């Protein structure tokens, strides 16, 4: 009497095992989500480029030797102090003409300090030990927004023996014709920044994409329903809540807005650097069935139908799927097989690397896959 009971239990277990589980709702992978501030910025909140031309003094005979710009600039400088000199009589070997640049952040106030980059414009041999004389820094509108001055740090040195004559031995570390002055500029004029219009701010993607813009708008909508919409692949408009607008608490809302997380979409793309043999592929890159013959190497990518039937006495349905096989075979009998639901470029690269195929040959294979239509991705060659 026990055998029929045991058989019934086994059949019931098989029936339960054969039941097809209901698919769970897809969840956004937290590990792949990003903050809004990582891929976008608020329109109007940006840096401004500043530049100027100045003189670096104290170069110990390493300054400009030829050209008329440096003597003229030096003559103009001393003229401000009541000294008049004929530029043609000057040989400023201790002075160099330089370009001075800096980045002025948004909302920078008067008296704020900026880092400065200095680079030689003439034929100076080194800026080591030089001091930048006060230089006005202008924006794109021609107005002066900061002034720069200070000792230059070049992070290296340049030493010449034998009095610096022809054929003298030279020892150099790093590049000595460009350097930095940390906190070397003072902000003298503030840049008016307008990032809000009638309570609405615009969030601009650094790389335009329709799907990414829509997903970002949806992430904002979850937090503030009815206040965000994607207007184009670049821009999402967000209306600051009325309560925060009335009490002047806009910064708290924008700070929270920047930290909202969502999953951006990316274009399937393969980037190849032929000089270094480097291949970088995104997660969306997929391969279609193909056969490749390269020298004594044969690569096969194929799909095999797989039928999954439910267990006995179950109410499940028959499901047809496919198994993809990537096979790379080289003369001599070595082979490596990768089986997955979706063949990726990484699977093929792993198979080829296991056979010690040269990077240049792998690049050639990927290029031919693209031409054959088996590689569904943009191919970028550097």
HELIX and SHEET records of a PDB file:
HELIX    1   1 UNK A    2  UNK A   18  1                                  17    
HELIX    2   2 UNK A   30  UNK A   32  5                                   3    
HELIX    3   3 UNK A   36  UNK A   39  1                                   4    
HELIX    4   4 UNK A   69  UNK A   79  1                                  11    
HELIX    5   5 UNK A   87  UNK A   89  5                                   3    
HELIX    6   6 UNK A  162  UNK A  164  5                                   3    
HELIX    7   7 UNK A  210  UNK A  223  1                                  14    
HELIX    8   8 UNK A  242  UNK A  246  1                                   5    
HELIX    9   9 UNK A  250  UNK A  259  1                                  10    
HELIX   10  10 UNK A  345  UNK A  354  1                                  10    
HELIX   11  11 UNK A  359  UNK A  372  1                                  14    
SHEET    1   A 2 UNK A  34  UNK A  35  0                                        
SHEET    2   A 2 UNK A 261  UNK A 262 -1                                        
SHEET    1   B 4 UNK A  40  UNK A  42  0                                        
SHEET    2   B 4 UNK A 200  UNK A 205 -1                                        
SHEET    3   B 4 UNK A 235  UNK A 239 -1                                        
SHEET    4   B 4 UNK A 228  UNK A 230 -1                                        
SHEET    1   C 7 UNK A  48  UNK A  57  0                                        
SHEET    2   C 7 UNK A  96  UNK A 104 -1                                        
SHEET    3   C 7 UNK A 113  UNK A 120 -1                                        
SHEET    4   C 7 UNK A 178  UNK A 187 -1                                        
SHEET    5   C 7 UNK A 144  UNK A 151 -1                                        
SHEET    6   C 7 UNK A 131  UNK A 138 -1                                        
SHEET    7   C 7 UNK A  48  UNK A  57 -1                                        
SHEET    1   D 2 UNK A 157  UNK A 160  0                                        
SHEET    2   D 2 UNK A 170  UNK A 173 -1                                        
SHEET    1   E 3 UNK A 278  UNK A 281  0                                        
SHEET    2   E 3 UNK A 269  UNK A 273 -1                                        
SHEET    3   E 3 UNK A 378  UNK A 381  1                                        
SHEET    1   F 4 UNK A 290  UNK A 294  0                                        
SHEET    2   F 4 UNK A 297  UNK A 308 -1                                        
SHEET    3   F 4 UNK A 319  UNK A 330 -1                                        
SHEET    4   F 4 UNK A 334  UNK A 340 -1                                        
END                                                                             
